Amino acid sequence: MLHPEIMKVSSGVSSYAGRPTWAEIDLDALAANFQAVRRQVGSGVKVAAVVKANAYGHGAVRCAERLAAEGADWFSVALPEEGIALRQAKITEPILCLGGFWEGQAEACLQYKLVPVIYRIDMAEAYHLAAQAAGVVADVHIKIDTGMGRLGVRSDNVDEFAARLRSFKNIRVDGVMTHFAAADAPDQDCFTNEQVARFQEALNHIRARGHNPTYEDMANSPAIYAHPKARANMVRPGGVLYGLWRDVLQPQSNLPEFSLVMRLRSCITLLKWVHRGETLGYGCTFEAARETLVATLPIGYHDGYMRALSNRGRAIVRGRYAPVVGRVSMDLTLVDVTDVPDVALGDPVTLMGTDGELSISVEDVAKTAGTLSYEVTCGISERVPRRYLPEAQ
Ligand SMILES: *Cc1c(COP(=O)(O)O)cnc(C)c1O
């Protein structure tokens, strides 16, 4: 005999063709977060909104369109390919390629008016030659490694680098930048201050060699709030724009309320009772301690709902938290809905984000999975369609 609960179909399901798993992207929340940054830095500081990695998984084109309308001065991407996609979507603001460019991409950077970050002399030369061939003088930004140890000209080599750049007549140093290793960590503030000092020194060398950069930029999201002097005349926020901050910013009393931009949702596609003592999922890692009503959700780790959430994550169903039971598999996840009154087939479920009174923050999901919130939203795969809110835009 089938229990009545598992036969009942929810009336609240929207008409949705295809697998009912999606990510809602709240563009008004994105705009509010951007305006919070704008208020913080004031109108005299340019904001280069970071939309690399498909805007941390939120959809680079739609996010950039809205951020442009809100007054973003620049966009930052990681790869020239990402910049080209924005240009093809008619984004006209200047675009900084944080990772520079790879062999064969100098012409495309010029053609699409992308501004590459330069950190090797051969890159500078290649860009100069490409600009010369195109008959233009092209802007570049120079990246200084002040302690991250990753991309950038080491600060102790900057003088020589700046001197050699002078021979490349078809490039112009439009900006100088660096990136912080630990701006989020109060116990590393000394190190961050040291990075700022090295940057100022590097800038002095660059100017002394006759370059005249318009932009000086250092600050990522945590530095904007914790190190005001690192704002210089441009900032590069990423995480806070998407409402990711609890595991990114230093704890401070006067932080604005950032709103989560992504909400991850699915629907119950199967309900079943299992008996006490029965096990669920791969590896039989969950054993029912009671008669248990189990809901199957069509979302799994290929969607970016991480396997690390097995037996640890939770979902919101009809105003209750329902724990993930058993292993998250590639395409499917199980939740225990025994304690959810009136639960029904087709009920919408929230795996990340706010749902009524309840909320599952991305930061909490990240903590449970042992990672950073950025990795969670970046990991929501292309298989999950993005639905943009508000809809009439
Ligand atoms: C990703 C990135 C940023 C943005 O960092 P958030 O912590 O997301 O604000 C800024 N600058 C560079 C060079 C980056 O790579």
The ligand as a MOL file (V3000), in Angstrom:
LIG
                    3D

  0  0  0     0  0            999 V3000
M  V30 BEGIN CTAB
M  V30 COUNTS 15 15 0 0 0
M  V30 BEGIN ATOM
M  V30 1 C 39.7640 37.6450 -8.0490 0
M  V30 2 C 40.5540 38.8630 -7.8900 0
M  V30 3 C 40.0310 39.9750 -7.2220 0
M  V30 4 C 38.7090 39.9420 -6.4860 0
M  V30 5 O 38.8680 39.3540 -5.2230 0
M  V30 6 P 37.6160 39.2420 -4.2160 0
M  V30 7 O 38.1600 38.6170 -2.9900 0
M  V30 8 O 36.6260 38.3610 -4.8850 0
M  V30 9 O 37.1120 40.6140 -4.0020 0
M  V30 10 C 40.7820 41.1360 -7.2260 0
M  V30 11 N 41.9850 41.1890 -7.8320 0
M  V30 12 C 42.5270 40.1180 -8.4530 0
M  V30 13 C 43.8680 40.2380 -9.0840 0
M  V30 14 C 41.8480 38.9140 -8.4940 0
M  V30 15 O 42.3880 37.8710 -9.0990 0
M  V30 END ATOM
M  V30 BEGIN BOND
M  V30 1 1 1 2
M  V30 2 1 2 3
M  V30 3 2 2 14
M  V30 4 1 3 4
M  V30 5 2 3 10
M  V30 6 1 4 5
M  V30 7 1 5 6
M  V30 8 2 6 7
M  V30 9 1 6 8
M  V30 10 1 6 9
M  V30 11 1 10 11
M  V30 12 2 11 12
M  V30 13 1 12 13
M  V30 14 1 12 14
M  V30 15 1 14 15
M  V30 END BOND
M  V30 END CTAB
M  END
